[in-house]
């Protein structure tokens, strides 16, 4: 005797799955645009250097306190600026991954650099 399954059991509603995938894609595009417009502020050397960066990794400003400038040690200033930029990049990437992860439920979607 064959067991009968309830109607629709074990079948996937492809249309519903496609609508769900399309909604997720739209949500991700909207969130990506929002994240790219977000400003991030990072500092280095105890606040001597401050970098402002958009979510698309575009640096919009660099502020350097006068006491950070030593004409005899330009290399240290360069290192402090690099540290502040790297911190801003880390903040952008960390926040983007967290926000996009909320939408995707932690799925690793190919083509998404998160």
Phi, psi and omega per residue, in radians:
X1 nan 2.312 3.137
X2 -1.503 2.403 3.058
X3 -1.426 2.415 3.121
X4 -1.777 2.366 3.095
X5 -1.643 2.618 3.070
X6 -1.043 2.647 -3.109
X7 -0.992 2.301 3.102
X8 1.474 -0.127 -3.104
X9 -1.202 2.278 3.091
X10 1.492 -0.081 3.117
X11 -1.765 2.479 3.127
X12 -1.720 2.326 3.055
X13 -1.399 1.710 -3.055
X14 -1.077 -0.682 -3.139
X15 -1.109 -0.741 3.120
X16 -1.144 -0.676 3.108
X17 -1.125 -0.723 3.111
X18 -1.151 -0.708 3.103
X19 -1.112 -0.698 3.124
X20 -1.133 -0.741 3.123
X21 -1.152 -0.704 3.122
X22 -1.144 -0.710 3.113
X23 -1.105 -0.745 3.121
X24 -1.096 -0.713 3.131
X25 -1.113 -0.761 3.105
X26 -1.094 -0.766 3.117
X27 -1.058 -0.718 -3.131
X28 -1.169 -0.711 3.120
X29 -1.126 -0.738 3.116
X30 -1.115 -0.769 -3.141
X31 -1.144 -0.690 3.125
X32 -1.069 -0.758 3.115
X33 -1.111 -0.727 3.107
X34 -1.097 -0.778 -3.132
X35 -1.144 -0.655 -3.132
X36 -1.158 -0.469 -3.139
X37 -1.553 -0.148 -3.118
X38 -1.310 2.406 3.083
X39 -1.635 2.434 3.097
X40 -2.137 2.443 3.116
X41 -2.076 2.296 3.105
X42 -2.346 2.572 3.129
X43 -2.191 2.836 3.067
X44 -2.521 2.853 3.098
X45 0.971 0.834 3.077
X46 1.109 0.564 3.110
X47 1.563 0.071 3.139
X48 -1.209 -0.522 3.140
X49 -2.138 2.315 3.067
X50 -2.264 2.291 3.131
X51 -2.066 2.349 3.022
X52 -1.947 2.282 -3.060
X53 -2.392 2.499 3.028
X54 -1.453 2.886 -3.129
X55 -1.127 -0.230 3.080
X56 -1.646 0.278 3.098
X57 1.254 0.317 3.078
X58 -1.520 2.112 3.104
X59 -1.335 2.165 -3.116
X60 -1.790 -0.400 3.055
X61 -2.810 2.663 3.040
X62 -2.312 2.147 3.109
X63 -1.991 2.296 -3.119
X64 -2.199 2.141 3.090
X65 -1.224 2.470 -3.080
X66 -0.957 -0.608 -3.114
X67 -1.224 -0.194 3.090
X68 -1.415 -0.255 -3.063
X69 -1.608 1.990 3.066
X70 -2.156 1.890 -3.089
X71 -0.999 -0.390 3.141
X72 -1.513 -0.129 -3.110
X73 -2.433 1.088 3.141
X74 -1.113 -0.575 -3.119
X75 -1.040 -0.673 3.133
X76 -1.144 -0.714 3.099
X77 -1.077 -0.752 3.097
X78 -1.044 -0.742 3.125
X79 -1.123 -0.689 3.139
X80 -1.172 -0.703 3.104
X81 -1.127 -0.779 3.119
X82 -1.055 -0.719 3.129
X83 -1.108 -0.725 3.130
X84 -1.160 -0.726 3.109
X85 -1.110 -0.781 3.133
X86 -1.086 -0.664 3.103
X87 -1.148 -0.720 3.105
X88 -1.094 -0.747 3.101
X89 -1.063 -0.751 3.119
X90 -1.066 -0.760 3.130
X91 -1.085 -0.782 3.130
X92 -1.054 -0.877 -3.092
X93 -1.118 -0.734 -3.129
X94 -1.122 -0.794 -3.131
X95 -1.182 -0.718 3.120
X96 -1.066 -0.793 3.140
X97 -1.084 -0.730 -3.130
X98 -1.153 -0.791 -3.112
X99 -1.188 -0.740 3.131
X100 -1.222 -0.570 3.090
X101 -1.090 -0.525 3.081
X102 -1.132 -0.609 -3.121
X103 -1.370 -0.779 -3.047
X104 -1.478 -0.139 -3.105
X105 1.187 0.455 3.107
X106 1.488 0.082 3.108
X107 -1.181 2.457 3.050
X108 -1.599 1.767 -3.062
X109 -1.661 2.158 -3.129
X110 -0.998 2.446 3.120
X111 1.591 -0.200 3.110
X112 -1.729 1.980 -3.123
X113 -1.509 1.361 -3.124
X114 -2.004 nan nan
